[in-house]
């Protein structure tokens, strides 16, 4: 009797498409929350709200030490132990979540030390519980993605954002206070936990009864060497926010945080592609198939650039008008910060994280680099903010991240034995860059013909002008997606998508 062939995972493009699409919908829903809050709260109050959630996000990301990401490494390799993998992450997150809770309960002055304001002190215990629950509830999206379960990962990404926006927005409209929004966030995380346990039980019946101490240590053993790198990345990513908040106060921090935009525009498609690519690159690295890793990375980079670069061009040209329209003229200063911060968007097309995670020998290099960047930011941010304000902080943070990303990309290329001959793999990406540049120049010229006071016409003309130039170039130059633009193919795709949506 022959052994049944295990079901093959969906293609990389299919997984990345549905994960990206779900996050696009989630972002579209989530973008309404800050737009609502800036109209309901005074600028200082909104800055305090941003400080509270900055603390929760930073603390939760540090406390997890990357243990949640082990699901992407172990589940493709040991699918039969998926329940144990999920249980180990849950156990760790629950234990780790108590550390910040106890610290805030015993010493709420931590918040005053970080943000130089007394407004968060009375909320310390609430923030501690929110960190504890966030650690466990966040697993609902990670597990479904690690299992390459397109249907449920899409459902969870969209569903959690819909419920979050409704609950937090409802609390803001009803009570108009930071405390009410935090309570709503806490209730939302509590309600997410039964859904998480239902899904895990559905995939791995009685998963809670299979704890294995040896395997738990093995999972931690994989995560902890990356922990220092991950913690430094989290702190480094948020460090400029803490400096601006402490040195300039909540009102200016509200301006600064809007400039970095409160939706995942900088990492929306990137997170989806990287989450899927980590699984594939890890499997190829295990078999020492470096040539295939280089080809896979190049193909993913080219397809990702075809989405990312036109999106960057649209946001860069329409960014000022977009910020003023969405966040009112009170936040116009945020537009300059936004235009600087999105310079990181095209850099994300260099997909280096999957390789850096797959090759253990890169851990030490990345750790030293992150420490160097962290020390540089700690030394540079305070004097830069004193002399140049929020713009100086933005330029410094963007320059540090860009330099670090390029250095890691160089080291990752060496790890997979890349050479100058491999540049030919990126010919499609160079074509995308050229087509995007021409389209952006045309859109810039057309937009400048419209009165600056007419925000909506100026906003609308940019994507239409870029599409008018870029889409024909896709067909002529056969850029990624060209095969999808024929009439028959578009109709076929629409019907297939409709069937998939109905089935899901």
N, C-alpha and C positions, 0 to 999 in steps of 0.2 A: 504494500500500500504506500503510495507516494505521499511525501509530506506536503501539505498545502502551502502554496507560495504566499508569504505575507503580503498584504496590500501595499502597493507602492505609494509613497507620499506624493501629493500633488506637485506639479512642476514648480520651480522656484518663482517663475513669473506669475503663476496663478496665486501662489501663497502671498507673495509680496503685493500683488494687485488688490486682493481682498482685504489684507491687513491695512494697506495704505488707504483704500476706499473707506474702510470703517473709521479710521482715524481722521480722515477728512470730514466725514459726517460728524464725528465727535467734536472736532475742532470748530466746525460751523455752529454746533449747538453751544459749545463752551464759550465762544467768543462773545455771546450775548450777555454773559454774567458780568464781566468787568464793565462793559458798556452800560449796563443797568446800574451797577454800583457807583460809578463816577457821577451819575446823575442823582443818586439818592443820598450819597454821603459827601460831607465837606472834604476838601482835599486832604486835610490832616487826618481825618478819620479813615479815609481810604488808604492813606499811607500806613496807618496802624494795622489795618486789615491785611495789607500786603506783607508787613513785617511778621505778623502772626503766622501766615501760611508759608512764608519763607523759612521760618524757624522749623515748622512741622516738616516741610519737605527736606530740608537739609539734614535734620536729625534722623528722620526715617531712613534716608539714603545712606547715612553713615552707619546707623545701627545694623542695617541688614548685611553689611560687609560683603556684599556680592553673593551671599548664599542663595538668594532667589534665582540668580542667573545660572546656578549649577544645573537647574532643570534643563537648560538648553544643551548642556554637555552630556549629562547622564541619560536622559530619556531616550534620545536616538540610539544610544549604545546599549541600554538595558531596559527596553520597553516593558519587559515582564516585571520589573521592579518599580514601575511608575508610582504605585501607591506609597511605597517606602520613601521614594525620593520626595514626593509631595509632603508626606508626614514629617520627614526630617526638617524640611524648610519651615513648616508650620511650628514645630517644636522650638526650633532656633529663634524664629521671629517672636514667638510669644515670650521667651525668656529675655531676649535682647530688648524687647519693648518696655520691660519693667525698669530698666536702668534709667532712661531719661525721665520716666514718670516719678520714680523715687527721688531722683536728683532735684526735679522741680518742686516736689512736695516739701523737701527739706530745705531747699535753698532757691526760692523763687527769684532772688536777686540776680540770678544768672541772666535773666532777660534784660534787666536794667543795665547790666554790664555790657551786654552785646549791643543794645540798641540805644542806650543813653536816653531812655524815656521810662517813666513810671506807668505808662498806660497799659502795658502788658502784664504787670505784676499780678493784678487780681484774676487774670486769665490763666495763670501758670498751671494749675491743676487740670483745667480743661484742655490745655495744649498737651499736657503729658498723656492724658487718656487718648487724645486724638492721634498722637504718634504711635501708641501701643496698638490701636485698632487699624491704623493705616498700614502698618507692617504686615499684618495678616491678610487684610482685605485686598491688598494690591496683588496677591497671588492669583486672584481669579482670572486675570488676563494672562499672566505669565505661563500658567500650566497649559491652558488651551493652545497657546501659541507654540510652546515647546512640543506638544503632542501633534502639531501640524493639523489641528482640528479647525479647519477654516470656518465652518458654520458657527461653532460656539465662540471662537475667538472674535469673530465679527460681531456676534450678538452681544458678547460681554463688553467689548470696547464701546459700542454705541449705547447699550443699555445702561452702563454705569454712568456715562456722561449725561444721558437724558435725565436719569433720576437725580444726579448731582445738581444739574442746573435748575431743575424744578424745585428741589428742596432748598438749596441755598438762595435762589432767587426769590422764592416765596417767603423765606425768613427775612430777607433784606427788605422786601416790600412791606411786610407786616410790621416789623419791629425797628428797622433802620439802625441797627447797631452791630458792632463787630462781634459782640458776645452771641447774639442771636444767630449769626452766620456760622460761627464756630460750633454752636450746639447742633445746628442743622447738618453740618459736615460730620459731626460725631454720630448722629442718628443714621446718616447715610451709610457710614462704614459698618455700623452694627447690623443694618439690614443686609449688607453685602455678604456677611459671614454665612448665613444659612444657604445662600445660593452657591457659595464656594464649596461648602460641605456636601451639598446635594450633587454638584458636578463631580467632585472627587469620588463620592460613593457610586455614582453612575458608571464612572470609568474604572474604578478600582474598588469593588465591593468590600466593605469592612476594612478599608485601608488603615484605619486607626488601630487595628489589632495586630499590625505587622511591624512594629518598631524593632529595628536591628541596631544595637549599639555600635557594632563594628562598622557597619555600612554608614552610620551617622558620622563616625569619625573619618571615614574615607571621604565622604562628601565635604565635610569641613576642611579636610586636608587639601582638597582641590581648590576650595574657595579662598582660604586664608592667605595663601601666597599672593593672590590678586587683591586681597583686602586693602593693603596699604596703598596700592595704586588707585583702587576705587575710591577710598576715603579721600586721598589727596585730590583726585579729580573732582569729587563733590565739593570739597571745601574751596578748591581753586575756582570752580565754576561760579560759586555763590559769593566769593570773597569780596568782590567789588560792591555787591549789594549791601553787605554788612558795613563796609567802610563808608559808603555814601549815606546809609541810614544813620550811622553813629555820628558822622561829622556834619551832615547837613540837615538832619531831622526828618520827621515823617512827611511833612508837606513836600519837600523836595524829593524825597524817596518815592512818593507817589508819581511824580513826573518821570523819574528815572525808570521805575518799574514798567510804566506804560511804554516807554521807549524800547524796552526789550520785549514788548508785546506779550500779553498774557494768554497766548494760545501757542501750541507747539509748531509755529511756522518754520522755525529753524531746524527742527528735527523730525517733522511729521513723516515724510516718506523715508527719511534716513533710518529711523527706528524700525520701520517695517522691513526694509530690505536687509538691514544688519541682523535683525532677529532671526530671519530665515537663513541668511548667508552664513552665520556662525555655525549652524548645524551642518551645512554642506561642507564648509571649509574644514571643520573639525574631523569629519569623516574622511576627507581626502588626505588630510595631514597624517591621520593614523596609518594610511597606506603609503605615505611618502610620495604622493602623486603631485609634485610641485608644478609641473607643466599645466596640469588641469586646474590647479588653484589659480595660476596666473591667468589662464584663459577665462575661467569663471569670474574672477574679479574684474577683468577688463570688460567682459560682456555686461556684468551687472553695473559697472561704473558708467558705461556708455548709455545703457537704458535709463539709469538713474539721472544722468546729466540731461537727457532729453526731456525729462520732467522738471528737474531742479533749475536749470539755467533759464528757461523761459519764465518760470515762476519768479525767480530772482529779478529778472529784468522788469517784470510787471510791478513787483513790489518796490523796486528801487525808484522807478519813474513815478509811480503813483503814491509813494509812501507818505509824503507830506500831506497831500490832500486826504488820504485815507485816515490818518491819525486825527486831523482836525474834524473830519466829518463824523467819525465814530466816537471820539472822546471829547468833543467840543473844543472851542478855542482856548479854554483854560489850560489845556494840555498841549498847546502848539509847540512848546519847547521840547516835548517828547519826540517830535518828528526828526530832529537832527540826530538824536540818540538812536532812533530806529534805523535811519539810513546808514549809520556806521555799523550797528549791530548785525544787520543782515548781510554784511560783507562776508560773514562766516558761511552763508548759505551755499555759494558755489564751491567753497572749499570742502564741504561735506561730500562732494562727488568723489573725492579720494577715499575709497572704502578700505580703510586700513585696520579698523577694529577687529573684524573677523580673523585676520591673520595674526594680529597681536594676541588675541585670546587663544588661538589654536597652538601657537608655538611657545612652549614654556620658557625657552631660553630668552625670550624677549621681556620676561617679567622684570628682571633686574634693571635692564636698560630703561624701560618705561618708568620704573619706580624712581631711578636717579633723575631722570628728566623731569618727572612731576615734582620732585622735591626742589629741583632748581627753579622751576617755574613758580612754585609756591613761595619760595624765599624771595624771588624777584618781585612778585606782586605785593608781598607783605612790606617790602622796603620801599616800593615805588608808589603805591596807591595813595598813602596819606599826603606826601608832598605834592603829588600831581593834583589831587582834589583841592588842596589849599590854593594852588596857583591857577588851575584851569577848570575847576568845578566838575560837574557831571560829564561834560564832553571829554575832559581829560581822563576820567575814570573809564569811560566807554572805549576810547582809543587804546588805552593801556591793556584793558581786558581782552579786546579783540586781537591786538597784536600778539599778546602772549599765547592765546589759544591757537592762533594761526601758525606761529613759529613752532609750537609744540607738535601740532598735527603734521606739519611738513617733515619734521625730523623723524617722527614715528613712521611716516610713510616711506622715507628713505631706508630706515632700518628694516621695515617689513619687506620691502623689495629685495633687500639682501637676503633675508631669511628664506625666500622662495626662489633664490637664484635668478632674479630678474636681471636682464641686461638691456642694452640699448636696442637690441633686435626686437624686444617685446613692445617697443613704442608702436609698432605697426598694429598691435592689437587695439590701440586706442584711436585709430584713424576716424572711426565713427564719432568719438567724443570731440575730436578737433573740428569735425564738420558741424557738429551741434553748436560748438562755441562760435564759429564763424556765422552761421545762420542766425543765432540769437543776437549777436552784435549788430548785424545789419538790420534786423527787425527792431531792435531797441533804438537805433538811430532814427529810423523812420517814425517810430512812435513818439520819440522825444520832439521831433520837428512838428508833428501834427498836434501834439498836446500843447505846445507853446503858442499855437495859433489861437487858443481859446483863452478867454478872460480868466485870470486866476481866481476871481470871485465865484466862478461857476464850477464848484467843486465836483458835482455829480457828472456833468459832461466831460470834464477833464479826466475823471476816474474811469469812465466808460470807454473813452476813446483809446486809452493805452492798451488794454488787452485785445481790443478789436484790431488795432493797427498792428500789434505784434503777431496776432493770429493770421492776419492778411498776408504777411510776409513769410512767417515761419512755416505755416502749414504747406504752402506750395513748395517751399524748400525741402520739407520732409519727403514729399513725393519725388521731386527732381533728384535730390541727392541720396535718396533711399536711406534716410535717417531712421533710427528706431521708431517703429510704429507706422512706417509707410504702408505696410501691407494691410493696415486696418482702415485706410482712408478711401478705398474704393466703395462705390455705392452698394454693390452686392455684399461686400464684406461688412459694411456698417449695418446693413439691414440684418444680416445673419447674426452679427454680434448682439444687436438689440434684442432679437428674438431669443438667443441663447441666454443672455443676461436675465431677461424676463422669466424664462423657465427656471433659472437658477434661484432667482429671488423667490418665486412661488414655492419652489421645493424647500428652500431654507425656512 
